[in-house]
């Protein structure tokens, strides 16, 4: 029997740009709706088959929110050019 977390729709697929700096981009068609873990694994296989030149990762959105709140990711850079 699957546990509750297996059935939660909390996953998205993103393309890895630079894993060292946690730089990912949402991948069209795979990040607009949340998926279960099983759906995410199937979507990863699909993405890897369609676009083998890219690296894809499944991300748990609950975990990402918690990591941002803890300050684990750098804050986006704000431009000072437009300041008066």
C-alpha positions as CSV (number, residue, x, y, z in Angstrom):
1,X,0.0,0.0,0.0
2,X,1.3,3.5,-0.9
3,X,1.7,6.0,1.8
4,X,0.1,9.4,1.7
5,X,3.2,11.3,0.3
6,X,3.2,9.0,-2.7
7,X,-0.3,10.3,-3.7
8,X,0.3,14.0,-2.9
9,X,0.5,16.2,-5.9
10,X,3.6,18.1,-4.9
11,X,6.1,17.5,-7.8
12,X,7.1,19.4,-10.9
13,X,9.8,18.8,-13.6
14,X,12.5,21.4,-14.2
15,X,15.4,21.5,-16.6
16,X,18.8,21.6,-14.8
17,X,20.9,24.6,-16.0
18,X,23.5,24.4,-13.2
19,X,23.0,22.0,-10.3
20,X,25.9,23.5,-8.4
21,X,24.2,26.9,-8.1
22,X,20.6,25.4,-7.9
23,X,19.7,27.0,-11.2
24,X,16.7,25.3,-12.8
25,X,14.1,26.4,-15.3
26,X,10.5,25.3,-15.5
27,X,10.0,23.0,-18.4
28,X,6.8,23.8,-20.4
29,X,4.2,21.1,-20.1
30,X,5.8,19.6,-17.0
31,X,5.8,22.4,-14.4
32,X,2.4,24.0,-14.8
33,X,0.6,21.4,-12.8
34,X,1.6,19.5,-9.7
35,X,2.1,15.7,-10.0
36,X,2.3,12.7,-7.7
37,X,5.7,11.1,-7.2
38,X,4.8,8.3,-9.6
39,X,3.6,10.7,-12.3
40,X,6.8,12.7,-11.8
41,X,9.0,9.6,-12.3
42,X,7.1,8.8,-15.5
43,X,7.4,12.4,-16.7
44,X,11.1,12.3,-16.1
45,X,11.5,9.2,-18.3
46,X,9.4,10.9,-21.0
47,X,11.5,14.1,-20.9
48,X,14.7,12.2,-20.9
49,X,13.5,10.2,-24.0
50,X,12.3,13.3,-25.9
51,X,15.2,15.6,-25.0
52,X,18.3,13.6,-24.2
53,X,20.5,16.6,-24.6
54,X,19.0,18.1,-21.4
55,X,19.1,17.1,-17.8
56,X,15.8,17.1,-16.0
57,X,15.0,16.9,-12.3
58,X,11.8,16.3,-10.3
59,X,11.4,18.8,-7.5
60,X,9.1,18.6,-4.5
61,X,7.5,22.0,-4.2
62,X,7.0,21.7,-0.5
63,X,10.7,21.1,0.0
64,X,11.6,24.1,-2.3
65,X,9.4,26.5,-0.3
66,X,10.9,25.3,3.0
67,X,14.5,25.6,1.6
68,X,13.8,29.2,0.4
69,X,12.3,30.1,3.8
70,X,15.4,28.8,5.5
71,X,17.6,31.0,3.3
72,X,19.3,28.1,1.6
73,X,19.0,29.6,-1.8
74,X,20.4,33.0,-2.7
75,X,18.0,35.9,-3.1
76,X,17.4,37.2,-6.6
77,X,19.7,40.0,-7.6
78,X,18.0,43.4,-7.7
79,X,19.2,45.9,-10.3
80,X,20.3,49.3,-8.9
81,X,20.1,51.0,-12.4
82,X,16.5,52.1,-12.0
83,X,16.9,53.6,-8.6
84,X,16.4,57.4,-8.3
